[in-house]
Amino acid sequence: CVQGVPASVQHGLYLALTLLLLNLGSAVTVEDPHSCYGAPGLPGMPGIPGRDGRDGLKGAKGEPGIPAFSTQLGPKGVKGLPGPPWASREAWPPWAGHAGPPGTPGTSMQKQQSAFSVTRQTSQYPLKNVPVVFNNVITNTNHDYDTATGKFTCRLPGVYYFVFHSSHTANLCVILHKNERRMASFCDHKTNTVQVSSGGMLLHLAAADKVWLGVNDYNGMVGIANSDSIFSGFLLFPD
């Protein structure tokens, strides 16, 4: 009994509740009266997505592609930077052209020549302390060597080279003179029937300087068949 509610109202509510329960009981169907399981429940909430799976195995190699034709060109490249000014023939400097034909030889070089080579053809020994005369000319440009005096006279100042090769059948000392000054001595004692001595040196000469060869008491120089004695000289660098 509910306080404050009339008895007639309470009796009506009781009858309505009883009828509702009877209707709910008749709506429930039991398939297996001996089963201990109830009716299936409502669907649950969707679960969380699972993790990514592992990579699969490497696939097989594909078939070769179709070869490209030689006429198929790639894309056009970027324009390059400009070259230096002399890249075009019109802008070449004057010294970059082709060499021209040789010019005509000048006459000054023809005047700057001096050379001689003379031999002594005699079996007689030369006199000591005087110029040895070489009486046979092989080369004598400008006639600077005098076969009468045995002296070379400088006409073109500069550096000269003088050399001699002397055959001798006795002891020999050859002395190179510049004017009256002894510049060098080359001495050799005879140890064979005929032997050869030689020597040479550079001299700087002024105009009119004279160069000649002399001997002392060792004067066994000869000029015979197969045993020549030669005196030579030539200008290296004119002043």
C-alpha positions in Angstrom: 0.0 0.0 0.0 1.3 3.5 -0.9 0.7 6.3 1.5 -1.4 9.2 0.1 -2.7 7.1 -3.0 -6.4 6.1 -3.0 -7.0 2.4 -2.7 -8.9 2.2 -6.0 -5.9 3.7 -7.9 -3.5 1.3 -6.3 -5.8 -1.6 -7.2 -5.8 -0.5 -10.9 -2.0 -0.2 -11.1 -1.6 -3.7 -9.6 -3.9 -5.2 -12.3 -2.0 -3.4 -15.1 1.4 -4.6 -13.9 0.1 -8.2 -13.6 -1.1 -8.1 -17.2 2.2 -6.7 -18.5 4.2 -9.5 -16.8 1.9 -12.1 -18.3 2.3 -10.7 -21.8 6.2 -10.6 -21.5 6.2 -14.3 -20.3 4.1 -15.5 -23.2 6.5 -13.6 -25.7 9.7 -15.5 -24.6 10.2 -18.8 -26.5 12.5 -21.4 -25.1 13.9 -23.7 -27.8 15.6 -26.1 -25.5 14.1 -26.3 -22.1 17.1 -28.3 -20.9 19.8 -25.8 -22.3 21.7 -23.7 -19.9 22.5 -21.0 -22.4 20.5 -17.8 -22.7 19.6 -15.8 -25.8 22.4 -14.3 -28.0 23.5 -10.9 -26.9 23.6 -7.7 -28.9 26.6 -7.1 -31.4 29.6 -5.6 -29.6 31.6 -2.4 -30.6 34.1 -2.6 -33.5 37.6 -3.5 -32.4 40.9 -1.5 -33.0 42.6 -2.1 -36.5 45.5 -4.6 -36.4 49.2 -3.8 -37.2 50.6 -3.8 -40.8 51.8 -7.1 -42.0 55.5 -7.9 -43.1 56.8 -7.1 -46.7 56.2 -9.8 -49.2 58.9 -11.7 -51.2 60.8 -9.9 -54.1 58.9 -10.3 -57.3 60.3 -12.0 -60.5 62.4 -9.9 -63.0 60.3 -8.4 -65.7 60.7 -8.9 -69.5 63.2 -6.5 -71.3 61.7 -3.4 -72.7 61.6 -2.4 -76.4 64.9 -0.9 -77.6 64.9 2.8 -78.4 65.5 4.0 -81.9 68.7 6.0 -82.7 66.6 8.8 -84.0 65.0 9.3 -80.6 66.9 12.2 -79.0 66.9 13.3 -75.4 65.7 16.7 -74.2 67.6 19.8 -75.3 70.3 20.8 -72.9 70.8 24.1 -71.2 72.8 26.7 -73.2 76.4 27.0 -72.1 78.3 30.0 -70.9 79.9 32.3 -73.6 83.5 31.5 -74.5 86.6 33.8 -74.3 86.9 36.7 -76.7 89.4 34.8 -78.9 87.1 31.8 -79.4 86.0 33.2 -82.8 88.6 33.5 -85.6 87.7 37.2 -86.1 88.7 38.0 -82.5 92.1 36.1 -82.5 95.1 38.2 -81.4 97.5 39.0 -84.2 100.2 36.6 -82.9 97.8 33.6 -83.0 97.8 33.4 -86.8 99.7 30.9 -88.9 103.4 31.4 -89.4 104.3 33.1 -92.6 106.9 31.9 -95.1 110.6 32.4 -94.3 112.0 35.8 -95.1 115.0 36.5 -97.3 118.2 36.0 -95.3 119.8 39.3 -94.4 123.3 40.4 -95.4 124.4 41.2 -91.8 124.7 37.5 -90.9 126.9 36.9 -93.9 129.3 39.5 -92.7 129.4 37.9 -89.2 131.4 34.9 -90.2 135.0 33.8 -89.5 136.4 30.3 -89.6 139.6 28.6 -90.8 141.1 25.1 -90.9 144.7 24.7 -92.2 147.2 21.8 -92.3 151.0 21.7 -92.1 152.4 19.5 -95.0 156.1 19.0 -94.4 158.4 16.5 -92.7 160.6 19.3 -91.3 160.3 20.3 -87.7 159.2 23.9 -87.1 161.5 26.5 -85.7 161.1 27.3 -82.0 159.8 30.5 -80.5 158.3 31.7 -83.9 154.8 31.1 -85.3 154.3 27.6 -86.8 153.3 28.0 -90.4 150.4 25.8 -91.7 150.8 26.1 -95.4 147.7 24.2 -96.8 144.3 25.8 -96.6 141.1 23.7 -96.1 138.8 26.5 -95.0 139.6 30.2 -94.7 136.6 32.5 -94.7 137.5 36.2 -95.1 141.1 35.0 -95.4 141.7 35.7 -91.7 144.5 33.2 -91.4 147.7 34.1 -93.2 149.6 31.1 -94.6 152.7 33.2 -95.0 153.0 34.4 -91.4 151.2 31.5 -89.6 149.0 34.0 -87.7 145.2 34.5 -87.5 144.1 38.1 -87.4 140.7 39.0 -85.9 138.5 41.2 -88.0 135.2 40.6 -86.2 135.5 41.1 -82.4 133.9 38.3 -80.3 134.4 34.9 -78.7 136.4 32.4 -80.8 137.3 28.8 -80.3 140.7 27.5 -81.4 141.8 23.8 -81.6 144.8 21.9 -82.9 145.7 18.2 -83.6 149.4 17.6 -84.2 151.2 14.5 -85.3 154.8 14.3 -84.0 157.7 11.9 -84.3 159.6 13.4 -81.3 158.7 15.2 -78.1 156.4 18.2 -78.7 155.2 21.2 -76.8 152.6 23.4 -78.6 152.0 26.9 -77.2 148.9 29.0 -78.0 149.6 32.7 -78.2 147.4 35.7 -78.3 149.5 38.5 -79.6 152.7 38.2 -77.6 151.1 36.5 -74.6 151.3 32.8 -73.9 147.8 31.6 -73.3 148.2 27.8 -72.9 150.9 25.1 -73.4 150.3 21.5 -74.4 153.3 19.1 -74.0 153.6 15.4 -74.8 156.6 13.1 -74.7 156.9 10.6 -77.6 156.4 7.0 -76.6 155.4 5.6 -80.1 156.8 6.0 -83.6 154.2 8.6 -84.4 151.6 10.0 -82.0 149.1 12.8 -81.8 148.7 15.7 -79.4 145.7 18.0 -79.3 144.3 21.0 -77.3 141.9 23.9 -77.6 140.5 26.9 -75.8 138.1 29.8 -76.0 139.4 33.3 -76.5 137.7 36.7 -76.5 139.3 38.8 -79.2 139.2 42.4 -80.2 139.8 43.7 -83.7 143.4 43.3 -84.9 144.2 40.7 -82.2 146.5 37.9 -83.5 146.5 34.2 -82.5 149.2 31.7 -83.5 150.8 28.5 -82.4 154.5 28.1 -81.5 156.9 25.4 -80.2 159.9 25.4 -77.9 162.8 22.9 -77.8 160.2 20.1 -78.1 159.3 20.7 -81.7 158.7 17.3 -83.2 155.6 18.3 -85.2 155.3 16.9 -88.7 152.8 16.8 -91.6 153.3 13.6 -93.6 151.2 11.0 -95.3 148.6 9.6 -92.9 149.9 11.9 -90.1 148.5 15.4 -90.4 148.9 18.4 -88.2 145.8 20.7 -88.2 145.1 24.2 -86.8 141.5 25.5 -86.7 139.5 28.3 -85.3 136.0 29.9 -85.7 133.8 32.7 -84.4 131.2 31.6 -81.8 129.6 34.9 -80.6 130.3 38.2 -82.3 130.3 41.3 -80.1 
